[in-house]
Amino acid sequence: MEKKLTSDPYADLGVSSTKKGVHKATKSMYKGLYPGAFCQIVPMPRNLPDDIVSNYAQVIHSDGVGTKSNVAYLALKEGITDEFLYGLAQDALVMNTDDMACVGVVNDIFISNHIARNSGRVDDEALAKIIQGYNIFFQKMSDLGINLINAGGETADVGSYTTTVGIDVTAVATIKKSDIVDCSNIKPGDCIVGLASYGQATYEDKENSGIRSNGLTLAINSLLCSYYRGYPEVMDGTIDPGKLFTGEYRLEDKLEGSSLTVAEAILSPTRTYLPVIRDILADKIPVHGIIHCSGGGLTKSINFGDNLTYVKDDVWKLPPPPIFRAIQASRGIDDYHMYQTFNMGIGMEVYVPSVADAENVIRHAEKYGIKAHIIGYVDTWADKNHVRIGDCDYEK
C-alpha cells in the first residue's frame, strides 16, 4: 500500500476523521461516571432505591447512518433495487449498539429511531422498507438471544433541510457497575485482538465488504463516477463539484477483486459484534478494553488511556478487503490517511492481558465465522498517546 503522505482527502470533502473540533468543543462537558470509558456512562435517576443507584449505571447513546443512505437512494432512483433500504436500519442500530458493547452493554437495549426524509424524493413505500429493516434486525438478534426493545420513534418530513433521507437512533440501557468495561484499564503489555469486518458471519445473509458506516463520504466520492453528479441532492453544495464522484465505477459494476457489485460493497450492512462480545464477557475473559473502530478508523484507540502507544504492526494478518484497496487506488490516498479514516477490515479491537486470553477471544469470534487475530500490543509512551501502524505514526 502507498506510503507517501498526501493532504487529508476527507478534509477536502468537508469532513473530519479525527473530529478535533468536536473534541475541543466538548472538552469541558461532563464525561460521566467513567471518563475513560468508550461511551459516556451516567448515573441512575436519584429517585430510585439506593441499592440500584449505587450498583447500576445507564448508557444513553445516539448515532446514525450518515451519507451511506444516499447510495441506497441512488440505487432506488436508478432502478437497480430497493432492497438496500432494509439494511439502513441495521447501520443506524449497530453504530449505537456496538459502541455500547465497548462498555459491556450487550443485551436489553431500548431503541428509539428518528427518520428525516424529503417526501418528494423518498416516498411512503421506500419509508416502509426502511422501517421494516428495524424489525428484521430485531428478530435476527432475538434469534441469537439478544433483546433489543423497540421504544418508538419519529418520522419527519423535512424537505427544507433534508435532501434525501437521514436515519438516526438513540439507544438506552442499564448496566451493573461491576460489569462495566472501562478503556482506562488498558495497560502496557496488553494484546490487541482485531475482529474482521469483512467476510460472512454465521448470522449474516451474505458476504460483507467490511465498510461499516464510517468514512462513507470519502468512499462514495472516491469510487463512484461523475455520472452521479446528475443527482445534485446527494452532493454537498459547498464543495467544488470536481472533487465529488471522481471514481470509475457505476453502482451495478463489479468491484475489482470481489464477488460484490459496487452498490453491494458500499451498502453492506454494518456488522454487529454483539453476539461475540456477549460471549467473551460471559466467559469471564479479563477484558481491559474494547474499541469500536468507527470515527478515526484504526487510530481510534489514541483517545483512550494515558501515555500509551498502540503498536499495530500485525494488522496485515487481517488484510484490507477489496473495497478499501479500490478506494485507495481510485483517489491515490496514502496509508496514513486510509488508516485514520477507515477500519481497513478490522471493525473491533479487544484488549486482553495475555496471549492465552487473546486466543480465547479469537475462539469466540471464529465460532461465528468471523476472522480474528492478534494485531499488536500496548506499550508505554511519553507525555501523550501514540499509535503506530506499519510506517505510519499518529500522536494525540
Secondary structure by P-SEA (a helix, b strand, c coil): ccccccccccccccccccaaaaaaaacccccccccccccbbbbccccccaaaaacbbbbbbbccccaaaaaaaaaaaaccccccccaaaaaaaaacaaaaaaaccccbbbbbbbbbbccccccaaaaaaaaaaaaaaaaaaaaacbbbbbcbbbbbbcccccccbbbbbbbbbccccccccccccccccbbbbbbbccccccccccccccccccaaaaaaaacccccccccccccccccccccccccccccccccccccccaaaaaacccccaaaaaaaaaaaccccccccccccccccccccccccccccccccccccccaaaaaaaaaccccaaaaaacccccccbbbbbccaaaaaaaaaaaaaaccccccccbbbbbccbbbbbcccccccc
